[in-house]
């Protein structure tokens, strides 16, 4: 069953959300629902991880690493 939810946001953010929804062929409501569902999934996935692995989740977010970078790292480490 769907229920109505009212959100208050900055007008610029609303315009950006609507434009992004149009670009994706979705409604803002669909995008918001998908976002909230993703929070549940991340929480469930992270709950099963060992502590050390959990501490590394997201460590490379926003960075690029290629196979070449990895191979270079291994050469430096072991040679």
Backbone bond lengths (Angstrom), bond angles and torsions (degrees), N, CA, C in turn:
res aa  C-N    CA-C-N  psi(-1)  N-CA   C-N-CA  omega(-1)  CA-C   N-CA-C  phi
1 X - - - 1.448 - - 1.516 109.71 -
2 X 1.300 117.53 129.65 1.453 122.08 178.18 1.524 110.45 -88.94
3 X 1.313 115.65 142.74 1.464 122.16 176.82 1.517 108.15 -127.87
4 X 1.286 116.38 157.28 1.459 121.82 -178.22 1.526 110.17 -84.53
5 X 1.329 116.01 140.04 1.457 122.98 177.31 1.523 107.83 -131.89
6 X 1.307 117.11 128.82 1.462 121.21 178.94 1.524 108.71 -105.77
7 X 1.318 116.45 127.83 1.463 122.20 177.83 1.518 109.45 -116.45
8 X 1.284 116.96 142.27 1.462 121.44 175.74 1.525 107.82 -111.31
9 X 1.348 114.96 123.92 1.462 120.86 -178.04 1.519 109.53 -143.13
10 X 1.307 113.83 165.29 1.452 121.21 174.34 1.525 109.49 -59.99
11 X 1.316 117.52 139.83 1.466 121.70 -176.77 1.522 112.56 -58.72
12 X 1.334 117.32 -37.59 1.467 119.87 178.64 1.518 111.09 -62.76
13 X 1.330 116.19 -40.63 1.460 120.37 179.19 1.522 110.61 -65.29
14 X 1.309 117.05 -38.51 1.472 120.83 177.31 1.519 110.21 -62.73
15 X 1.335 117.36 -44.58 1.472 120.50 179.11 1.524 110.45 -60.96
16 X 1.332 116.47 -43.21 1.469 120.36 178.99 1.525 111.03 -63.38
17 X 1.330 116.56 -41.91 1.468 120.45 179.68 1.524 110.93 -63.24
18 X 1.325 116.61 -42.66 1.466 120.39 179.38 1.527 111.13 -65.22
19 X 1.323 116.95 -41.05 1.467 120.58 178.88 1.529 110.47 -64.32
20 X 1.313 116.73 -42.48 1.466 120.92 179.53 1.528 110.04 -65.89
21 X 1.304 117.10 -40.37 1.466 120.81 178.39 1.530 110.04 -62.60
22 X 1.321 117.12 -43.16 1.469 120.73 177.10 1.518 110.50 -60.08
23 X 1.337 115.90 -44.65 1.458 121.12 -179.21 1.529 111.01 -60.30
24 X 1.336 116.48 -37.65 1.468 121.18 -178.89 1.527 113.18 -86.59
25 X 1.329 116.56 -7.04 1.465 119.89 -178.52 1.515 112.40 71.85
26 X 1.321 116.84 33.89 1.462 122.58 -178.46 1.517 109.34 -131.10
27 X 1.308 115.84 172.66 1.462 120.18 172.90 1.530 108.38 -94.28
28 X 1.311 115.72 161.52 1.466 119.97 176.35 1.530 108.72 -62.23
29 X 1.328 116.75 -37.17 1.470 120.20 178.41 1.523 111.13 -61.12
30 X 1.329 117.30 -42.39 1.471 120.14 178.15 1.521 111.02 -62.54
31 X 1.331 115.86 -43.11 1.469 119.05 179.80 1.528 110.65 -63.91
32 X 1.320 117.79 -41.78 1.469 121.13 179.34 1.525 110.04 -63.89
33 X 1.328 117.12 -43.13 1.466 120.74 179.52 1.527 110.51 -62.41
34 X 1.330 117.33 -43.23 1.464 120.99 178.41 1.528 111.00 -62.33
35 X 1.324 116.36 -39.05 1.463 119.97 178.42 1.529 110.56 -62.33
36 X 1.331 116.67 -48.24 1.464 119.74 -179.03 1.530 111.42 -64.99
37 X 1.333 117.47 -35.32 1.459 120.41 176.08 1.527 111.06 -65.80
38 X 1.328 116.76 -36.20 1.470 120.09 -179.70 1.524 111.00 -66.41
39 X 1.318 117.87 -30.28 1.463 120.30 177.46 1.518 110.47 -63.77
40 X 1.311 116.34 -41.30 1.461 121.27 177.55 1.521 111.10 -62.77
41 X 1.346 116.72 -45.04 1.465 120.81 -178.85 1.521 110.69 -63.22
42 X 1.344 116.79 -44.74 1.472 119.40 -179.14 1.515 110.28 -61.83
43 X 1.314 116.13 -42.63 1.461 120.57 -179.63 1.528 110.16 -60.98
44 X 1.329 117.08 -44.52 1.466 121.59 -179.57 1.519 110.87 -65.92
45 X 1.314 118.06 -42.55 1.461 121.91 -179.69 1.526 110.17 -64.75
46 X 1.333 116.55 -47.35 1.462 120.73 -177.81 1.519 112.76 -68.26
47 X 1.332 118.27 -25.59 1.463 121.48 -178.77 1.529 111.21 -65.52
48 X 1.326 117.38 -29.49 1.462 121.39 -176.92 1.527 113.80 -88.64
49 X 1.305 117.91 -1.88 1.459 120.63 -176.04 1.522 111.57 -86.35
50 X 1.338 116.63 147.02 1.467 120.32 173.36 1.536 109.76 -64.55
51 X 1.319 118.51 155.24 1.467 121.63 -175.20 1.524 114.67 -54.59
52 X 1.321 118.12 -43.06 1.466 120.22 -178.39 1.526 110.27 -65.58
53 X 1.325 116.30 -44.03 1.464 120.46 178.63 1.520 110.08 -63.28
54 X 1.333 117.18 -42.14 1.461 121.74 178.76 1.529 110.90 -57.25
55 X 1.333 115.96 -39.49 1.464 119.75 -178.09 1.529 111.77 -68.75
56 X 1.339 117.68 -19.56 1.459 121.46 -178.85 1.529 113.64 -93.59
57 X 1.320 117.31 -11.60 1.463 120.79 -178.36 1.522 109.46 -59.25
58 X 1.327 115.38 124.95 1.462 120.84 178.52 1.522 114.58 84.95
59 X 1.321 117.74 2.21 1.463 120.52 -176.63 1.529 112.48 -61.81
60 X 1.321 117.70 -30.88 1.463 120.73 -178.87 1.523 112.91 -101.85
61 X 1.317 117.56 8.28 1.466 120.62 -178.83 1.534 109.45 -57.62
62 X 1.327 114.83 129.20 1.461 119.31 178.55 1.519 113.79 86.33
63 X 1.318 117.84 -0.45 1.463 121.23 179.67 1.512 109.63 -114.43
64 X 1.303 115.33 154.37 1.463 120.11 178.14 1.515 109.46 -107.38
65 X 1.295 115.58 136.27 1.464 120.99 175.48 1.529 107.10 -139.03
66 X 1.319 115.50 125.34 1.457 120.02 -179.06 1.525 109.61 -106.16
67 X 1.322 115.54 171.73 1.465 119.69 175.59 1.521 110.09 -60.90
68 X 1.325 115.68 -36.62 1.471 120.27 179.82 1.533 109.94 -62.43
69 X 1.334 116.71 -42.53 1.467 120.44 177.46 1.523 110.52 -60.20
70 X 1.329 116.41 -43.58 1.459 120.94 -179.07 1.525 111.30 -65.10
71 X 1.331 116.60 -44.17 1.463 119.93 178.86 1.531 111.28 -62.76
72 X 1.330 116.21 -41.32 1.466 120.57 177.79 1.531 110.12 -61.10
73 X 1.339 116.23 -42.56 1.457 120.87 178.32 1.531 110.93 -60.59
74 X 1.333 116.70 -44.72 1.466 120.04 -179.42 1.526 111.48 -65.15
75 X 1.330 117.44 -40.09 1.466 120.42 178.15 1.532 110.24 -61.44
76 X 1.316 116.20 -46.28 1.463 120.25 179.94 1.525 111.58 -63.49
77 X 1.326 115.95 -37.12 1.459 119.98 -177.35 1.524 112.05 -72.24
78 X 1.320 117.41 -40.76 1.466 120.08 -171.00 1.512 114.64 -105.72
79 X 1.315 120.09 -7.63 1.469 120.66 179.20 1.492 112.57 -107.27
